[in-house]
Amino acid sequence: MFIDIHGHAYRRPWPKVNGQPRLCTPDQLLQRHDEIGIEKGVLLPLIGPEHQFEYPSSNEDILEIAETYPGRFIPFCNIDPRSLTNIPGGSLSDLLIQYRDRGCKGVGEMTSNLHFLDPLVQNLFRHIAEAGLPLTIHIAVQIGGIYGLYDEPGLPQLEITLRTFPKLTILGHSQTFWAEMGRLETPADRCGYPKYPIREEGVIPKFFRRYPNLYGDLSAGSGHNALARDPDYGIQFLNEFQDRLLFGTDITAQNTPTPLVDLLLDWRNTKKISESVFQKVA
């Protein structure tokens, strides 16, 4: 029923945190997929010093998992913009092409805590575009103490990137991205999950209309909140951009909630969205 655009798994079990498993093994993730009705899902490696866990996962881990469970996982690769020569003109194409040719269907989740317009980041964008791969980006609200590419309110650096690299397909993700569905009442609303209705459109729907290379990763609480905070507007948004919105969960631990599943099923079953829209997004 569903294809998940955003998931994480680790080859070996990790220690529990406060008595709870923090990170899924492939078998644990597949158990959740079967419970929810997910046919297959993208696996995103987490690399670099900024990502949210103490436990990195490598491109090789993801490829090994995908090979071990054929037909159930879609591997993405991940490359830090500071890799190799760590200079703005450094060539990252060989790495990207190698992983693409080994079966990776995209790049991400990009979590480097740098500015979008940092020359190293722009260099990576250029090479990803040349390799013909989509890129999943986690957008952050600040520099330091967090993971994700930084952008200011209104996401001007994202817009410059979309304009500079029209052949680069960007999948936007995170609280900071989806909070801009509506006009922000305060800049701090970018840090979380605004609950007020969409009284005036924010930059996200405007970017979708202006830049066909922008797609939406609806995973996690941020993607669900983007639609659920104002159901009438959320349904309108799904209908308008049905070809560029992708269902996701962002499951990390077995008990990670997946509210988007229930929301989409409810809207389909109550005919608030058509079967066609549901299938495209799901």
C-alpha positions as CSV (number, residue, x, y, z in Angstrom):
1,M,0.0,0.0,0.0
2,F,2.8,2.4,0.9
3,I,6.3,3.1,-0.2
4,D,8.3,4.9,2.5
5,I,10.6,7.7,1.3
6,H,12.5,8.0,4.6
7,G,13.7,5.3,7.0
8,H,16.8,4.3,8.9
9,A,18.2,0.9,9.9
10,Y,21.3,-0.4,11.5
11,R,23.0,-3.7,10.8
12,R,23.4,-4.6,14.5
13,P,21.3,-4.0,17.5
14,W,22.3,-0.9,19.5
15,P,22.0,-0.6,23.3
16,K,18.7,0.5,24.7
17,V,18.2,4.1,25.9
18,N,16.1,4.4,29.1
19,G,15.1,0.8,28.6
20,Q,13.8,1.4,25.1
21,P,15.3,0.4,21.8
22,R,16.5,3.5,20.1
23,L,17.5,2.3,16.6
24,C,15.9,-0.4,14.4
25,T,17.6,-3.4,13.0
26,P,16.4,-4.3,9.5
27,D,14.3,-7.1,10.9
28,Q,12.6,-4.7,13.4
29,L,12.0,-2.2,10.7
30,L,10.5,-4.8,8.4
31,Q,8.2,-5.8,11.2
32,R,6.9,-2.2,11.5
33,H,6.6,-2.0,7.7
34,D,4.4,-5.2,7.6
35,E,2.2,-3.8,10.4
36,I,1.7,-0.5,8.6
37,G,1.4,-1.9,5.1
38,I,4.7,-0.6,3.7
39,E,5.8,-2.6,0.7
40,K,9.3,-1.2,0.6
41,G,11.2,1.7,1.9
42,V,14.2,4.0,1.3
43,L,17.1,3.5,3.7
44,L,19.1,6.7,4.4
45,P,22.6,6.4,5.9
46,L,23.5,9.0,8.6
47,I,27.0,10.2,8.4
48,G,29.2,13.1,9.6
49,P,29.6,14.6,13.1
50,E,26.3,16.5,13.3
51,H,23.6,13.8,12.8
52,Q,21.2,13.1,15.6
53,F,22.6,9.8,17.0
54,E,25.9,8.8,18.4
55,Y,25.8,5.8,15.9
56,P,26.7,6.5,12.3
57,S,25.5,4.2,9.5
58,S,27.6,3.9,6.3
59,N,26.8,3.6,2.7
60,E,28.2,0.1,2.8
61,D,25.8,-0.8,5.6
62,I,22.8,0.3,3.6
63,L,23.9,-1.5,0.5
64,E,24.5,-4.7,2.5
65,I,21.0,-4.4,4.1
66,A,19.3,-3.9,0.7
67,E,21.1,-6.9,-0.7
68,T,20.2,-9.1,2.2
69,Y,16.5,-8.2,1.9
70,P,15.9,-7.9,-1.8
71,G,12.8,-6.0,-2.9
72,R,12.1,-4.5,0.5
73,F,14.6,-1.7,0.8
74,I,15.7,1.1,-1.6
75,P,19.3,2.2,-0.8
76,F,20.4,5.9,-0.8
77,C,24.0,6.9,-0.4
78,N,25.3,9.8,1.6
79,I,28.4,12.0,1.1
80,D,29.5,14.8,3.4
81,P,30.3,18.0,1.4
82,R,33.6,18.2,3.3
83,S,34.7,14.8,1.9
84,L,37.9,14.0,0.1
85,T,39.8,17.2,-0.7
86,N,37.6,19.5,1.4
87,I,37.8,22.3,-1.2
88,P,35.0,23.9,-3.1
89,G,36.3,22.6,-6.4
90,G,36.8,19.0,-5.2
91,S,35.4,16.3,-7.5
92,L,32.8,14.1,-5.7
93,S,31.5,12.6,-9.0
94,D,33.5,9.4,-8.7
95,L,32.0,8.5,-5.3
96,L,28.4,9.4,-6.4
97,I,28.7,7.5,-9.7
98,Q,30.1,4.5,-7.9
99,Y,27.2,4.3,-5.5
100,R,24.7,5.1,-8.2
101,D,26.0,2.2,-10.3
102,R,25.8,-0.1,-7.3
103,G,22.1,0.6,-6.9
104,C,21.7,3.7,-4.8
105,K,18.7,5.6,-6.0
106,G,19.4,8.9,-4.3
107,V,21.5,10.9,-1.8
108,G,20.7,11.7,1.8
109,E,19.6,12.4,4.4
110,M,21.9,15.4,4.2
111,T,22.5,16.6,7.7
112,S,25.7,18.6,7.6
113,N,25.3,21.7,9.7
114,L,26.6,24.2,7.1
115,H,24.9,27.0,5.2
116,F,23.2,26.0,1.9
117,L,25.4,28.6,0.2
118,D,28.6,27.3,1.6
119,P,30.9,26.7,-1.4
120,L,31.5,23.1,-0.3
121,V,27.7,22.5,-0.1
122,Q,27.1,24.1,-3.5
123,N,29.9,22.0,-5.0
124,L,28.2,18.8,-3.7
125,F,24.9,20.0,-5.1
126,R,26.5,20.4,-8.5
127,H,27.9,16.9,-8.5
128,I,24.7,15.3,-7.4
129,A,22.8,17.1,-10.2
130,E,25.3,15.8,-12.7
131,A,24.9,12.3,-11.4
132,G,21.1,12.5,-11.9
133,L,20.2,11.6,-8.3
134,P,17.6,13.2,-6.0
135,L,18.7,14.6,-2.7
136,T,16.9,14.5,0.7
137,I,17.8,17.4,2.9
138,H,17.1,18.0,6.5
139,I,17.0,21.8,7.0
140,A,18.1,23.3,10.3
141,V,17.1,26.4,12.3
142,Q,20.6,27.4,13.4
143,I,24.3,26.7,13.1
144,G,25.7,24.7,16.0
145,G,24.2,22.2,18.4
146,I,22.0,20.7,15.8
147,Y,22.1,18.8,12.5
148,G,20.9,19.9,9.1
149,L,21.7,22.5,6.5
150,Y,21.0,26.0,7.8
151,D,18.8,28.6,6.2
152,E,17.1,31.8,7.4
153,P,13.4,32.4,7.8
154,G,11.8,32.4,4.4
155,L,14.4,29.9,3.2
156,P,16.2,32.2,0.8
157,Q,19.3,30.0,0.5
158,L,17.1,27.0,-0.5
159,E,15.4,29.2,-3.2
160,I,18.8,30.3,-4.6
161,T,19.8,26.6,-4.7
162,L,16.6,25.6,-6.5
163,R,17.2,28.3,-9.1
164,T,21.0,27.6,-9.5
165,F,20.5,23.9,-10.0
166,P,17.3,23.3,-11.9
167,K,18.3,19.7,-12.6
168,L,18.8,18.9,-9.0
169,T,15.7,17.3,-7.4
170,I,15.5,18.3,-3.8
171,L,13.3,16.5,-1.3
172,G,12.6,19.0,1.5
173,H,12.2,17.6,5.1
174,S,12.3,18.7,8.7
175,Q,10.4,21.1,11.1
176,T,12.2,24.1,9.7
177,F,11.1,23.2,6.1
178,W,7.5,22.3,6.7
179,A,6.8,25.1,9.3
180,E,6.9,27.5,6.3
181,M,3.8,26.0,4.8
182,G,2.1,29.1,6.2
183,R,3.4,32.5,7.0
184,L,5.3,32.4,10.2
185,E,3.8,34.3,13.2
186,T,7.3,34.4,14.8
187,P,10.7,33.1,13.6
188,A,10.8,30.6,16.5
189,D,7.9,28.7,14.9
190,R,10.5,27.3,12.6
191,C,11.8,25.2,15.6
192,G,8.8,23.0,15.9
193,Y,5.3,22.2,14.8
194,P,3.0,25.3,14.4
195,K,-0.6,24.4,15.3
196,Y,-2.3,27.5,14.0
197,P,-4.2,27.4,10.7
198,I,-2.8,28.6,7.3
199,R,-4.2,32.1,7.2
200,E,-1.7,33.1,4.6
201,E,0.5,30.9,2.5
202,G,4.2,30.6,3.4
203,V,7.1,30.1,1.0
204,I,6.7,26.3,0.6
205,P,3.7,26.3,-1.6
206,K,5.1,29.3,-3.5
207,F,8.4,27.4,-4.1
208,F,6.5,24.4,-5.3
209,R,4.7,26.5,-7.9
210,R,7.9,28.2,-9.0
211,Y,10.4,25.4,-8.9
212,P,9.5,22.0,-10.4
213,N,12.7,20.5,-8.9
214,L,11.3,20.8,-5.4
215,Y,9.6,17.7,-3.9
216,G,8.2,17.2,-0.4
217,D,9.3,14.4,2.0
218,L,6.2,14.1,4.2
219,S,7.9,11.9,6.9
220,A,8.1,12.4,10.6
221,G,6.0,14.7,12.8
222,S,6.9,17.7,10.6
223,G,5.4,16.3,7.4
224,H,2.3,15.1,9.2
225,N,1.9,18.5,11.0
226,A,2.2,20.3,7.7
227,L,-1.0,18.6,6.5
228,A,-2.9,18.2,9.7
229,R,-2.5,21.6,11.2
230,D,-5.1,23.0,8.8
231,P,-6.9,20.0,7.2
232,D,-8.8,22.1,4.6
233,Y,-5.5,23.6,3.4
234,G,-3.6,20.3,3.7
235,I,-6.1,18.6,1.4
236,Q,-5.8,21.5,-1.1
237,F,-2.0,21.2,-0.9
238,L,-2.1,17.4,-1.5
239,N,-4.4,17.9,-4.5
240,E,-2.3,20.6,-6.0
241,F,1.1,19.0,-5.6
242,Q,0.1,15.3,-5.7
243,D,2.8,14.5,-8.2
244,R,5.6,15.8,-6.0
245,L,4.7,14.7,-2.4
246,L,6.0,11.5,-1.0
247,F,4.8,9.5,1.9
248,G,7.4,8.8,4.6
249,T,7.7,7.7,8.2
250,D,11.3,8.5,9.5
251,I,11.1,5.4,11.6
252,T,14.2,5.1,13.7
253,A,13.1,2.9,16.7
254,Q,10.4,0.3,16.6
255,N,8.0,2.5,18.6
256,T,8.4,5.6,16.3
257,P,4.9,6.9,15.7
258,T,3.6,7.1,12.2
259,P,0.6,9.5,12.3
260,L,0.7,10.2,8.5
261,V,-0.5,6.6,7.9
262,D,-3.8,7.2,9.7
263,L,-4.2,10.7,8.3
264,L,-3.9,9.6,4.6
265,L,-6.1,6.5,5.1
266,D,-8.8,8.6,6.9
267,W,-8.8,11.2,4.1
268,R,-9.0,8.5,1.5
269,N,-11.7,6.5,3.2
270,T,-13.8,9.6,3.9
271,K,-13.3,10.7,0.3
272,K,-11.6,14.0,1.2
273,I,-8.9,13.0,-1.3
274,S,-9.4,10.7,-4.3
275,E,-8.0,7.2,-4.6
276,S,-5.8,8.6,-7.4
277,V,-4.2,11.2,-5.1
278,F,-3.8,8.7,-2.3
279,Q,-2.0,6.3,-4.5
280,K,0.3,8.9,-5.9
281,V,1.3,10.2,-2.5
282,A,1.3,6.8,-0.7
